[in-house]
Amino acid sequence: MSALSKPEEDLQDPGKAQGPVEAQPLGAEVGEAASHLASYHPASSSIPVEALPQEILDEMMTNLMTFLLLKYRAKKLTSPAEMLNKVFRDNQEYFPVVFSQALEWLQVIFGVEVKEVDPTEHIYVMVPTLGLTCDEMLSDGQGLPKAGLLVLVLSMIMWSGDLAPAEVVWGALSRIGVYVGSEHCIFGEPRELLTQVWVREGYLEYRQVPDSDPARYEFLWGPRAYEETSKQQVMAFVLRVRQRPLRAFPLLSEEAAREEE
């Protein structure tokens, strides 16, 4: 906890807190991601999302996720009071539904979990899902967190008998709009990310299937994945996602259902 800073009373708005060079690009990236995710069904809430104009919901979601991701990068704590003051000044009644949906997207898509560390003061900290530290290796802190996709790939490998054919992985990712050879607004180009970046960092292994002609390839868990998480933790995470109203990654729900059969 010593490495984390408590929320400050005079903290600036998320677009100003980290300066224009860092905050504005992040806000633009989150805005594009929020637009991409807007087609998914929102989480349930006492305030029906249908009552909100979509453009207002998208703007509040973008602002809140930008605010929380900046906190995540800076390793700073926050609170509902601070979020209400900095992000929801004119729309505080919508905080519960937007906050609930933001928690889902941050955890499942970006791999960032929001945890309450002080129930009395309602203080929250942002931590990497399942303890995966792959996003800490982003050069100069640029780009959106990608650990959510790593969890998805690790789960596919696990439910494929610890060896996932590359064509199965690429086909599954295409079902959520992540295509080989195309830049995704959150994850970039997936072939480079999976076969180069995460292989180099030790999260995945990518190898040719023995005696395959023409050559076929497969994915395995890398040594760093085993160091930072476990199959039991990944399975528990996927099963939790399946029980939630939001299905931002329907593949996780399908894999969890198959495991229960």
Secondary structure, DSSP 8 states (H G I E B T S, - for coil): -TTSB---TT---HHHHT-HHHHHHHHHHHHHHHHHHTTS-----SS-GGGS-HHHHHHHHHHHHHHHHHHHHHTB-B-HHHHHHHT-TT-GGGHHHHHHHHHHHIIIII-EEEEEEETTTTEEEEEEGGG--GGGGSGGG-S---HHHHHHHHHHHHTTTT-EEHHHHHHHHHTTT--TTS-BTTTB-HHHIIIIIHHHTTSEEEEE-TT-SS--EEEEE-HHHHHH--HHHHHHHHHHHHTSS--SSHHHHHHHHHHH-
